[in-house]
Amino acid sequence: MEVPQSWAVWCVSAVVISLVSIAVRWCFHRSRYFQLGERVPGPAGVPLLGNTLQVVARREDILRYFKELRDRYGAMVRLWIGPIICVCVTDPKDIAVIFNSSKTLNKPMFYKTLNVVFGNSVLTAESEDWKRYRKILDPAFRNQIVDSYVSTFHEKSQRLADLLEEHSVGEPINMADYSRPCTLKMISETSLGLPMEIQGKNHTHCAVENFPKITEMDSFVFITPWLWLSWTLKCHRIYYNMIALVTPIRSFVNLIVKDKLDLYLHLKNNVTHNQKDIDTPKHLRFLEQMVSTLVENPKILNLEELKDQTMLVIAAGTDSTAYTVATTLMLLGLHQDVQRKVFQEQEIIFGEDMSRSVTAEDLKQMVYLEQVINETMRLYPVVPLVARRADEDVHVNSYTFPAGTIFVIPIYLVHRESDYFPNPDAFNPGRFSRENSASRPASSFIPFTYGRKTCIGKRYAYTAMKTMLSVLLRRYEVLECGSREYMESFGYNFFLNFQTGHKVKLGPRMK
C-alpha cells in the first residue's frame, strides 16, 4: 500500500529534527567539556590529537615529563589525550578530594587492558563489583590472620639468607632476582595455603620470569592511547605476546584453585557438624575465603572471578614486597649511618639471641625499620603512577571537571613535594617519626594509594618486608654499591624497576 506523501514528509522531518537535536546536544556537551578542560593550565596541543604525541614521545620517561609540566604549570596540569581531558595532580589536598569522592571510584579505560592478565579483578573492577569483591576479601587480610603468617615469613626469609651465603663476599648481585622467588613462596604458602614446592619448579619459574615482562608490556599500552580500545589492542602483536606469557601462569592458578576447591569439598562432605564450626569465615586465609564463598554463595562469586583475584594476589604480593625490600637494601648500602641505626634496633629487640625467629611482637618494636621502609617507598614507590576516572562532574580545588575526565596521580612526584618533604631527594627516615608525620596530611604519602580504595594488602606487605629485612640485616652487612644517581635512572613501568637491576653487595655481619 502506498504511503501518503504527508506521512512520508512527516517521518522524514521527524528523523531530521531528531538528528539535529542530538547533534546540537552533543555539540553543547562537547563545548562545555572543552571549555571546562581549557580552564586548567596546560601545554597547547594539536587538532584532534591534543597532546597525545607529546605523551607518547616521552613514554620512556613519562614521570620526568610530568615533573617538567608541574614545574611549569603548577600542581594541576591539563593534557588532551585526543578528545579526553587528562589532569595530572600532585597536590595532596587535591588528591584527597579525588580519592575520597564517590564520583571517582573507577579506573580509566586503559586499566581495562589489564583484564588480559587479571580478568575482572579488584584492581580493575567497576565500583559495584569492587565493593562485592572487597567485602569477600577483607576478612582474609585481618591483622590476626596476617600475624599468623610471621613464622612462614621467617622461614622463607631464612632460606633466602642461606641462599645468599655464597654471595656474601662483596660481589654485586641483583637482589630482586632473589627476593622475588622468596616473596612468591611466601604468598603461595600463606594466602594461597599451598607450598610452592608442591606446585613444582616450572610454575615458580614462569611466575617469577613472566610477570616483569607482562608489566612492562602493560606499561607500554598505558602510554599508547590508540591501544586502549580492546579491538585495537587485539590487532597489535603485544596482545598475543601477553597472552603467551599469561597462559602458563593461568595454568598454575587453575591448578591451585582446583586443589583447594577439591580439598574444601572433601572436608565439607566428610567432617562432622562440630568440626565444620572450627574454621569460621573470619579465620580463613585468602584462597580458603574465596573458595568458601564460591561453594556456599555461588551467586556472590563465580569460579572465573575467583581465579582473577588469585592471579592478582600472586602478582601484587610477589613483586611489590620483593622490589621494596631490594630497594631498601640498596639505600642502606649507600647510607651506612642509617644501617647502623637499624641494626642497633635489632640488637635491642633480639638481645644475645640474634639468630632467633621473628615474632609478631618483635615486628611491632621495629619502629625505626618501618621508618626506613616508608622513606624507601616515598622515594621509590613500587607503583609510581595511578589514575581515576570521573563518572560525574566533580569539583577539585577551584575547577569543575566533567564526567569522563581522567585524573593521573604520579605518586613518585607527590612523594617529592617540597612543601611536605623538605629537601625531598634526600634519604631521611626521620621524616616518618611520629612527631614529623603528624604535621603532614595522610594523602602526602600514598604508596598503597589512599581513601576508599586503599590497598587491601598493606598490613601483609609491611609484615613480610619487616620480617625479611630483619632476618637479612642480622646476618649480613650491606656494603656500599652504586650511587643515588644510578638509582634515579629508571624508565616508567607499572612496577618501578631500575633499568639495570637492584644492585646490592653483601658481607658477613661482624659482631
PLY file of the C-alpha trace (Angstrom):
ply
format ascii 1.0
element vertex 511
property float x
property float y
property float z
element edge 510
property int vertex1
property int vertex2
end_header
0.00 0.00 0.00
1.36 3.41 -0.94
2.33 5.63 1.99
0.58 9.06 1.83
3.00 11.81 0.89
2.15 13.82 4.00
3.10 10.85 6.22
6.38 10.38 4.39
7.21 14.06 4.79
6.31 13.87 8.47
8.53 10.84 9.05
11.49 12.39 7.24
11.02 15.64 9.16
10.88 13.78 12.48
14.11 11.92 11.70
15.86 15.14 10.61
14.68 17.03 13.72
15.82 14.15 15.97
19.25 14.05 14.35
19.64 17.82 14.55
18.56 17.74 18.20
21.09 15.02 19.01
23.82 16.91 17.15
23.03 20.17 18.98
23.02 18.43 22.36
26.30 16.67 21.53
27.92 19.93 20.41
26.68 21.70 23.55
28.02 18.89 25.73
31.36 18.81 23.94
31.56 22.61 24.03
31.05 22.60 27.80
33.50 19.69 28.18
36.11 21.55 26.13
35.57 24.84 27.95
35.92 23.23 31.39
39.09 21.46 30.30
40.65 24.59 28.88
40.27 26.44 32.20
43.05 24.29 33.66
46.59 25.34 32.71
48.49 23.02 30.40
50.50 22.78 27.18
48.98 23.53 23.81
48.01 20.57 21.66
47.29 19.90 18.02
43.81 19.48 16.46
42.13 16.13 17.16
45.19 14.54 18.82
45.73 17.16 21.50
48.88 16.29 23.49
48.83 12.60 22.59
52.01 12.67 20.50
53.90 14.58 23.20
52.95 11.97 25.79
53.86 9.03 23.55
57.19 10.64 22.64
58.04 10.82 26.36
56.78 7.33 27.11
60.10 6.08 28.48
60.48 8.98 30.93
56.86 9.93 31.49
57.44 10.71 35.19
60.09 13.28 34.29
57.74 14.73 31.69
55.08 15.15 34.36
57.68 16.80 36.59
58.51 19.30 33.84
54.81 20.06 33.42
54.34 20.51 37.16
57.34 22.84 37.39
55.96 24.92 34.53
52.21 24.92 35.13
51.75 24.05 38.80
50.30 21.18 40.85
47.38 20.63 38.44
48.12 20.30 34.73
45.71 19.57 31.89
46.56 17.43 28.89
44.31 16.49 25.99
44.56 12.82 25.03
42.59 13.13 21.82
39.15 14.37 23.00
39.70 13.27 26.62
40.68 15.61 29.46
43.62 14.17 31.36
44.67 16.05 34.51
47.96 15.42 36.30
47.51 16.14 40.03
50.33 16.37 42.59
48.92 18.44 45.47
47.98 16.11 48.37
44.94 18.23 49.24
43.52 17.79 45.73
44.44 14.11 45.77
42.47 13.63 49.00
39.37 15.04 47.29
39.78 12.74 44.28
40.46 9.56 46.27
37.63 10.19 48.73
34.97 11.13 46.19
32.24 8.64 45.31
32.34 10.11 41.79
35.92 8.98 41.08
35.98 5.40 42.34
36.54 3.82 38.93
39.68 3.44 36.84
40.12 4.89 33.33
39.64 2.81 30.23
43.34 1.98 29.84
43.23 -0.10 33.04
40.91 -2.44 31.18
43.92 -3.62 29.21
44.98 -5.32 32.46
41.98 -7.61 32.07
44.14 -9.60 29.67
46.19 -10.59 32.72
43.96 -10.22 35.77
40.47 -10.51 34.33
37.77 -8.66 36.25
39.82 -8.49 39.46
39.53 -6.00 42.29
42.25 -3.96 40.53
40.15 -3.06 37.50
36.55 -3.83 38.50
33.88 -1.13 38.35
32.69 0.19 41.70
29.78 -2.24 42.27
31.89 -5.32 41.53
34.76 -3.81 43.52
32.55 -3.40 46.61
31.41 -7.01 46.29
34.98 -8.30 45.98
36.27 -6.20 48.88
33.50 -7.48 51.15
34.66 -11.02 50.41
38.39 -10.27 50.64
38.60 -8.02 53.70
38.27 -10.79 56.31
41.21 -12.69 54.76
43.61 -9.79 55.43
42.70 -9.03 59.04
45.55 -8.35 61.45
45.07 -11.61 63.31
45.40 -13.67 60.13
48.40 -11.72 58.82
50.18 -12.07 62.19
49.75 -15.83 61.94
51.93 -15.74 58.80
55.03 -14.40 60.57
56.56 -17.83 61.20
56.24 -18.67 57.50
57.71 -15.29 56.54
60.65 -16.00 58.85
61.22 -19.48 57.43
61.26 -18.26 53.83
63.48 -15.30 54.75
65.90 -17.68 56.45
66.06 -19.80 53.30
66.76 -16.64 51.32
69.56 -15.75 53.73
71.04 -19.24 53.30
70.86 -18.89 49.54
72.75 -15.59 49.70
75.60 -17.14 51.68
77.66 -17.80 48.56
77.24 -14.15 47.51
78.35 -12.63 50.83
81.83 -11.81 49.56
81.18 -8.31 48.31
80.27 -9.19 44.71
77.25 -7.24 43.40
74.04 -9.18 42.86
70.64 -8.19 41.52
68.72 -8.53 44.76
65.32 -8.65 43.07
66.34 -11.93 41.41
66.49 -13.45 44.90
63.76 -11.57 46.73
61.03 -12.23 44.14
61.16 -16.07 44.35
61.14 -15.68 48.13
58.03 -13.49 48.21
56.29 -15.75 45.68
56.79 -18.68 48.05
55.51 -16.53 50.92
52.28 -15.62 49.16
51.78 -19.18 47.98
52.19 -20.76 51.41
50.26 -18.11 53.35
47.41 -16.53 51.37
47.04 -19.47 48.98
47.73 -22.11 51.64
49.79 -24.29 49.29
53.60 -24.65 49.47
55.20 -23.61 46.19
57.39 -26.70 46.27
54.29 -28.84 45.80
53.40 -27.00 42.62
56.80 -27.58 41.06
59.74 -25.50 39.88
58.26 -24.83 36.45
55.35 -22.88 37.89
57.68 -20.95 40.20
59.93 -20.12 37.27
57.13 -18.98 34.94
55.56 -16.72 37.58
58.90 -15.16 38.52
60.08 -14.72 34.96
56.86 -13.71 33.21
55.28 -11.10 35.47
58.01 -8.45 34.91
57.69 -8.91 31.14
53.91 -8.63 31.37
54.00 -5.43 33.45
56.48 -3.92 31.02
54.04 -4.57 28.17
51.16 -3.17 30.24
53.18 -0.01 30.83
53.68 0.39 27.07
49.93 0.05 26.48
49.10 2.54 29.26
51.07 5.29 27.49
49.87 4.37 23.99
46.30 5.73 23.74
45.41 4.06 20.43
45.82 0.68 22.20
43.27 1.50 24.91
40.41 0.03 22.88
40.11 -3.75 23.07
39.83 -4.19 19.30
42.92 -2.08 18.54
44.90 -3.89 21.24
43.96 -7.24 19.73
45.33 -6.05 16.38
48.77 -5.46 17.95
51.36 -8.18 18.47
51.84 -7.09 22.09
48.42 -8.58 22.91
49.46 -12.04 21.70
52.81 -11.76 23.48
50.95 -11.00 26.71
48.62 -13.96 26.19
51.62 -16.25 25.67
53.19 -15.08 28.93
49.96 -15.19 30.93
48.85 -18.67 29.81
51.33 -20.73 31.89
50.65 -18.60 34.98
46.92 -19.06 34.44
47.54 -22.81 34.27
49.29 -22.59 37.64
46.35 -20.63 39.09
43.86 -23.15 37.68
45.82 -25.93 39.34
45.99 -24.42 42.81
42.34 -23.32 42.71
41.28 -26.85 41.72
43.38 -28.35 44.54
41.92 -26.00 47.12
38.37 -26.44 45.83
38.67 -30.24 45.87
40.05 -30.13 49.41
37.27 -27.85 50.62
34.55 -30.08 49.13
36.20 -33.19 50.58
36.28 -31.70 54.07
32.76 -30.33 53.71
31.42 -33.75 52.85
33.40 -35.75 55.41
33.66 -33.78 58.63
31.12 -33.73 61.43
28.88 -30.75 62.17
31.03 -29.74 65.15
34.22 -29.84 63.11
32.65 -27.57 60.50
32.38 -24.86 63.11
36.14 -24.78 63.80
37.13 -22.52 60.90
34.68 -19.63 60.61
34.98 -17.29 57.60
36.73 -14.61 59.65
39.62 -17.02 60.28
40.09 -18.20 56.69
43.08 -17.35 54.50
42.58 -15.57 51.19
42.06 -18.59 48.92
40.10 -20.50 51.57
37.84 -17.46 51.99
37.28 -17.23 48.24
36.59 -20.96 47.84
34.22 -20.91 50.81
32.27 -18.05 49.23
32.21 -19.80 45.84
30.76 -23.00 47.32
28.40 -21.52 49.90
27.28 -18.40 47.99
27.75 -19.03 44.24
25.58 -16.02 43.38
28.15 -13.72 45.01
31.27 -15.12 43.34
31.88 -17.36 40.34
34.87 -19.55 39.50
36.41 -17.19 36.92
36.23 -14.26 39.34
37.95 -16.37 41.99
40.77 -17.15 39.56
41.09 -13.47 38.62
41.52 -12.40 42.27
44.06 -15.18 42.81
46.07 -14.06 39.80
46.19 -10.51 41.15
47.17 -11.53 44.68
50.08 -13.59 43.35
51.40 -10.71 41.22
50.93 -7.94 43.78
52.12 -9.99 46.74
55.22 -11.11 44.89
56.53 -8.01 43.16
55.59 -5.11 45.43
57.16 -6.67 48.53
60.23 -8.00 46.74
61.09 -4.75 44.97
60.70 -2.66 48.12
62.96 -4.99 50.12
65.60 -4.90 47.37
65.41 -1.10 47.10
65.66 -0.71 50.88
68.86 -2.77 50.91
70.30 -0.62 48.12
69.65 2.55 50.13
71.05 1.05 53.33
74.25 0.25 51.46
74.53 3.89 50.44
73.64 5.20 53.91
75.73 3.29 56.40
74.69 5.55 59.31
71.05 4.56 58.77
72.01 0.89 58.51
73.82 1.09 61.86
70.68 2.51 63.50
68.57 -0.29 62.02
70.99 -2.91 63.33
71.13 -1.28 66.78
67.35 -1.54 66.95
67.61 -5.22 66.07
70.18 -5.72 68.84
67.83 -4.14 71.38
64.94 -6.38 70.28
66.81 -9.69 69.96
69.49 -9.22 72.61
72.03 -12.02 72.80
70.00 -14.36 70.61
70.37 -12.56 67.29
69.51 -15.65 65.25
66.15 -16.50 66.80
62.89 -16.41 64.87
60.95 -13.21 64.37
57.60 -12.90 66.14
54.65 -10.58 65.55
55.53 -8.85 68.83
59.09 -8.23 67.59
57.75 -6.55 64.45
55.75 -4.04 66.50
59.01 -2.90 68.11
60.79 -2.32 64.77
59.75 1.32 64.67
62.88 2.68 63.02
62.98 -0.13 60.44
59.43 0.80 59.45
60.52 4.43 59.07
63.30 3.24 56.74
60.82 1.22 54.67
58.49 4.23 54.47
61.29 6.52 53.34
62.24 3.94 50.69
58.66 3.83 49.41
58.49 7.63 49.49
61.50 7.96 47.19
60.80 4.88 45.07
57.12 3.83 45.30
56.62 0.42 43.73
53.62 1.69 41.77
54.76 5.16 40.68
51.56 6.26 38.95
47.83 5.62 39.37
44.70 7.08 37.79
40.99 7.59 38.40
38.01 8.42 36.17
35.27 10.95 36.91
31.85 9.38 36.35
30.03 12.64 37.17
31.01 16.28 37.36
33.45 16.66 40.24
34.83 19.81 41.91
38.53 19.81 42.77
40.23 22.96 44.01
38.59 25.81 42.09
37.81 23.74 39.00
34.84 21.71 37.80
35.79 18.58 35.88
33.13 16.93 33.69
32.33 13.23 33.59
34.95 11.38 31.58
37.91 13.33 32.95
40.95 11.19 33.75
42.92 12.11 36.87
46.54 10.93 36.82
48.32 10.87 40.19
52.10 10.42 39.76
52.87 9.07 43.24
56.58 9.43 42.56
56.14 13.23 42.29
53.60 13.53 45.10
56.16 11.98 47.45
58.72 14.62 46.45
56.61 17.69 47.11
58.97 20.01 48.99
56.14 21.66 50.93
55.63 18.41 52.79
59.06 16.80 52.46
61.85 19.43 52.73
64.97 18.52 50.74
62.79 15.88 49.05
65.53 13.96 47.22
67.46 13.20 50.44
67.09 9.84 52.17
65.95 10.68 55.70
63.89 8.06 57.59
63.38 10.56 60.41
60.66 12.15 58.28
58.41 9.30 59.40
58.84 9.66 63.13
55.54 10.15 64.91
56.25 13.84 65.53
57.26 14.64 61.95
54.40 12.66 60.39
51.76 14.39 62.50
52.10 17.69 60.64
51.56 16.18 57.16
48.26 15.24 55.52
47.85 11.48 55.11
47.42 11.99 51.36
51.02 13.22 51.04
52.31 9.64 51.45
50.34 7.15 49.35
52.42 4.08 48.37
49.27 1.99 48.96
47.06 4.74 47.48
44.56 6.45 49.73
40.91 6.77 50.65
38.20 4.31 49.71
40.44 2.10 47.61
43.49 1.79 49.86
45.38 -1.41 49.05
43.94 -4.36 50.95
47.40 -5.95 51.31
49.05 -3.08 53.22
49.36 -4.93 56.53
50.56 -8.07 54.74
53.26 -6.11 52.89
54.67 -4.40 55.99
54.73 -7.67 57.94
56.55 -9.53 55.15
59.03 -6.72 54.44
59.98 -6.15 58.07
60.48 -9.89 58.59
62.68 -10.26 55.51
64.82 -7.23 56.34
65.19 -8.23 59.98
66.48 -11.69 59.03
68.84 -10.41 56.33
70.28 -7.46 58.27
71.01 -9.52 61.36
73.03 -11.90 59.22
74.58 -9.65 56.58
76.02 -6.19 56.31
75.03 -4.29 53.18
78.10 -2.75 51.58
78.18 0.44 49.56
77.32 -0.17 45.91
76.37 2.24 43.13
75.02 5.71 43.82
71.79 7.64 44.22
72.30 8.98 40.69
72.31 5.40 39.48
69.04 4.74 41.32
67.39 7.71 39.61
67.98 6.15 36.18
64.76 4.27 35.56
62.07 4.22 32.92
58.33 4.11 33.51
56.96 0.71 34.42
53.77 -0.44 36.10
56.07 -1.50 38.95
59.01 0.85 39.46
62.09 -1.12 38.47
65.61 0.14 37.94
66.86 -0.25 34.40
69.99 -2.19 35.35
68.54 -4.02 38.33
68.68 -3.75 42.12
72.44 -3.98 42.66
73.42 -4.93 46.21
76.69 -6.01 47.85
76.58 -8.18 50.96
79.20 -9.06 53.52
79.00 -11.22 56.69
77.71 -9.26 59.67
80.65 -8.53 62.00
79.60 -8.61 65.66
0 1
1 2
2 3
3 4
4 5
5 6
6 7
7 8
8 9
9 10
10 11
11 12
12 13
13 14
14 15
15 16
16 17
17 18
18 19
19 20
20 21
21 22
22 23
23 24
24 25
25 26
26 27
27 28
28 29
29 30
30 31
31 32
32 33
33 34
34 35
35 36
36 37
37 38
38 39
39 40
40 41
41 42
42 43
43 44
44 45
45 46
46 47
47 48
48 49
49 50
50 51
51 52
52 53
53 54
54 55
55 56
56 57
57 58
58 59
59 60
60 61
61 62
62 63
63 64
64 65
65 66
66 67
67 68
68 69
69 70
70 71
71 72
72 73
73 74
74 75
75 76
76 77
77 78
78 79
79 80
80 81
81 82
82 83
83 84
84 85
85 86
86 87
87 88
88 89
89 90
90 91
91 92
92 93
93 94
94 95
95 96
96 97
97 98
98 99
99 100
100 101
101 102
102 103
103 104
104 105
105 106
106 107
107 108
108 109
109 110
110 111
111 112
112 113
113 114
114 115
115 116
116 117
117 118
118 119
119 120
120 121
121 122
122 123
123 124
124 125
125 126
126 127
127 128
128 129
129 130
130 131
131 132
132 133
133 134
134 135
135 136
136 137
137 138
138 139
139 140
140 141
141 142
142 143
143 144
144 145
145 146
146 147
147 148
148 149
149 150
150 151
151 152
152 153
153 154
154 155
155 156
156 157
157 158
158 159
159 160
160 161
161 162
162 163
163 164
164 165
165 166
166 167
167 168
168 169
169 170
170 171
171 172
172 173
173 174
174 175
175 176
176 177
177 178
178 179
179 180
180 181
181 182
182 183
183 184
184 185
185 186
186 187
187 188
188 189
189 190
190 191
191 192
192 193
193 194
194 195
195 196
196 197
197 198
198 199
199 200
200 201
201 202
202 203
203 204
204 205
205 206
206 207
207 208
208 209
209 210
210 211
211 212
212 213
213 214
214 215
215 216
216 217
217 218
218 219
219 220
220 221
221 222
222 223
223 224
224 225
225 226
226 227
227 228
228 229
229 230
230 231
231 232
232 233
233 234
234 235
235 236
236 237
237 238
238 239
239 240
240 241
241 242
242 243
243 244
244 245
245 246
246 247
247 248
248 249
249 250
250 251
251 252
252 253
253 254
254 255
255 256
256 257
257 258
258 259
259 260
260 261
261 262
262 263
263 264
264 265
265 266
266 267
267 268
268 269
269 270
270 271
271 272
272 273
273 274
274 275
275 276
276 277
277 278
278 279
279 280
280 281
281 282
282 283
283 284
284 285
285 286
286 287
287 288
288 289
289 290
290 291
291 292
292 293
293 294
294 295
295 296
296 297
297 298
298 299
299 300
300 301
301 302
302 303
303 304
304 305
305 306
306 307
307 308
308 309
309 310
310 311
311 312
312 313
313 314
314 315
315 316
316 317
317 318
318 319
319 320
320 321
321 322
322 323
323 324
324 325
325 326
326 327
327 328
328 329
329 330
330 331
331 332
332 333
333 334
334 335
335 336
336 337
337 338
338 339
339 340
340 341
341 342
342 343
343 344
344 345
345 346
346 347
347 348
348 349
349 350
350 351
351 352
352 353
353 354
354 355
355 356
356 357
357 358
358 359
359 360
360 361
361 362
362 363
363 364
364 365
365 366
366 367
367 368
368 369
369 370
370 371
371 372
372 373
373 374
374 375
375 376
376 377
377 378
378 379
379 380
380 381
381 382
382 383
383 384
384 385
385 386
386 387
387 388
388 389
389 390
390 391
391 392
392 393
393 394
394 395
395 396
396 397
397 398
398 399
399 400
400 401
401 402
402 403
403 404
404 405
405 406
406 407
407 408
408 409
409 410
410 411
411 412
412 413
413 414
414 415
415 416
416 417
417 418
418 419
419 420
420 421
421 422
422 423
423 424
424 425
425 426
426 427
427 428
428 429
429 430
430 431
431 432
432 433
433 434
434 435
435 436
436 437
437 438
438 439
439 440
440 441
441 442
442 443
443 444
444 445
445 446
446 447
447 448
448 449
449 450
450 451
451 452
452 453
453 454
454 455
455 456
456 457
457 458
458 459
459 460
460 461
461 462
462 463
463 464
464 465
465 466
466 467
467 468
468 469
469 470
470 471
471 472
472 473
473 474
474 475
475 476
476 477
477 478
478 479
479 480
480 481
481 482
482 483
483 484
484 485
485 486
486 487
487 488
488 489
489 490
490 491
491 492
492 493
493 494
494 495
495 496
496 497
497 498
498 499
499 500
500 501
501 502
502 503
503 504
504 505
505 506
506 507
507 508
508 509
509 510
